[in-house]
Structure formats: C-alpha cells, structure tokens
Amino acid sequence: MGAEIVKVIWDWAPGRITALVRACIELGHHPESWKTAKGVVIPKPGKPDYTQVRAHRVISLLDSISKLVERTAAHLIADHLERRNKLHDGQYGCRKRRSAVDAVAVLMNRTQQAWQGKKVAGALLMDVEAAFNNVSRQVLSRRLDELGIELDLVRWTDSFMSGRKVKLVMEGREGEEHEVETGVPQGSPVAPILFTAYLSGIFDMLRRRARVSRVCPLWTTWHGGRKESRRRKRRKRWAERRKRRWNGQGTTG
C-alpha cells in the first residue's frame, strides 16, 4: 500500500488506521503481507572495487502502512529506554537530541581535561561490520526482555523480524524473492532503536573486560591516567586475548 493511499484512508477514516496500529502492537503481530521488502542496492561512495559485495548497501523499501506500525513501536521502545535510563550516558547513536557531533565534543573535552592535568588520554575505536544485517532475532528478544520492554512489544519485535523476505533491485532490475533469517531492515523506522537496544550491553562489557574508566560515544572507550606504561601493557594483553595485532599504540583488526 503506497503512501498516497494511506493518506486518503487517513483523511476518510483515521480511526481505522489507529485501531490497526494498536491491534498490531497489542497482539504482538506483524502481518506476513508486510514482511516482503524491495532491497534497493546502492553503491557506497569512494570504494575502489564495485564488483565486491561490501562496496554496496541495501536499503529496504517497505509498505507504507507497515511503517506506521514500525514508527509507533520505535517511539514506544525509545520512550521506555529513555524514561527508565536503560541506555548508557555515553550512548549517542540513534537517540533524540544527540548526535555524533556531541560525541566528538565530549571526547575532545575530556582529552583536554586530561592534558591539563598532565595525564595521558587514550581512546579505543571499534566498528561493527554489517551492523544491522547481523542482528539476531533471538538475542534481540532476550535483550529487550532484560531491558524491561513490555511483553507486547517484545512479541511484536519477534514477529516483525521473523519470516522476512526481500527482492533485490539493482539498476532497475528486480530479482527473485529470498528469505532473510537475520538482521533488521535498513530503512525501517524501528531499526535504529532496535539496534541500539541490541548493543546496549556493550558498555558494561567493555568496562568489565577492558577495564576502562569511562565509555564515550558508541564504539569508543576513553581513559585518562598517569601510568601510561602499565595501561599500555594491560591494553596489549586485552588485545592479544582477542587475537588482534598490536602496533604499540592501539589495535587493528
């Protein structure tokens, strides 16, 4: 159902759309007819070889009425996480009134404070490859339950992510329909907050295992202290346990 048709129905009988959205959330059900997306393949800018799969990004085009349900679910989940302080203070991605600019400003400010105190500031930067595509439905459902999300929303999320299908579209040509077993569709209104909840436990894990004193933006840990050599040795042992190569200053994959 296209956006224009949804607008006509809303002007004619808005209560019907409201009732449909409410029923989907309360029943924890996402209709099967809304689960097939067109995956438009878009080349990523600045890649040296566009014959490689990783040089492209897939954007999911979803049913407009489905997006109303997804946007409602996204609002409810985000509101719960914010009101109950379930997200780490250093989480800047996919949150209202926060941005990457804020994260960089915080990192710069803390670095300058460390320098003013004659301390050494260090940052460990990480990246999750194919982030949205690798979200596990089972792990996400368990994480939402741990965060105290209402059972209706947990059931709806599980239904939303199960039985999904996609038709890839590249250069105007539409391919065959394929099942999608993992991941949240990039382009969905609910995908960013689901991904945020999915990885919300990473901050506590980093503090516990890497022994850092402060977590800054998503994927960044920050530490300021005087004993550089001891901290460097500790980071080296941490990196070696994860089979990464140590270059004396940080880690590389």
Secondary structure, 3 states (H helix, E strand, C coil): CCHHHHHHHHHHCHHHHHHHHHHHHHHCCCCHHHCEEEEEEEECCCCCCCCCHHHEEEEEECCHHHHHHHHHHHHHHHHHHHHCCCCCCCCCCCCCCCCHHHHHHHHHHHHHHHHHCCCEEEEEECCCCCCHHHCCHHHHHHHHHHCCCCHHHHHHHHHHHCCEEEEEEECCEEEEEEEECCCCCCCCCCHHHHHHHHCCCHHHHHHHHHCCCEECCCCEEEEEECCHHHHHHHHHHHHHHCCCEECCCCEEC
